[in-house]
Amino acid sequence: MSIAERYFKKQLKSEEFRQSYLEEKVKLDIEYRLEELKRDIQGNKSADELIEKVDSIERFVMSV
């Protein structure tokens, strides 16, 4: 295990750090999914495929 990994694991023991980390991770996940959706829109994907992506993002957001 690298020094960075050990440090990260130590930081995760802090409730404040862990909460902040998880919040930022969720934000990045949503941002990534929205960018993917934009690419699909620009790529002229079918309406059914786009709706499926939107539904997937919605389920993800509601589960957080």
N, C-alpha and C positions, 0 to 999 in steps of 0.2 A: 504494500500500500504506500502510495506517495505521501509526501508531506502535505500536499494540498488536500488529498482525500482525508487524511487524519484530521486536518484543521476543519474541513467542512463537516465531518461527522461530529466533531467537538462543538461546532457552532450550532448544529441541529439540536443539541441538547437544550439550548436556550429557547423557551417558548416564544419569545418575541421574535427571534431570528427565524425560527421555523415558520411562524405565521406569515411573516413578511416574505420569506422565500416562496411559500406556497401561493401567496397572492400574486407575486410577480410571475411565477410559472404559469398560472392560469391566464394571466394577461397575455403572456407570450403565446400560449397555445391558441387563444382566441385570435390574436393578431395573425398567426400563421394560417389558421383556417380561413380567415377572411381574405387574406392575400391569395390563397389557393382558389377561393371562390371567384375573386376578381379575374384571375388568369383563365378560369373556366368560362367566364362570361365573355372575356376578350377572344377566347378560342371558339366562340359560337357553339358551345355545348347545348344540347337539347334542353328544353324547359324542364323535362322530367328529371334530368341529371342535376340541373341547378336547384330545383326544389328539393331533391334528395340531400344535396349539400347543405342547404339552408336548414332543413329539418335536423340534420346531423349537428350543426352548430347550435341550434336551439336546444336539442337534447343535452349537449355538453354544458351549455350555460345553465340550464335548469338543474343539472346534477351537481353543480358546484355550490 
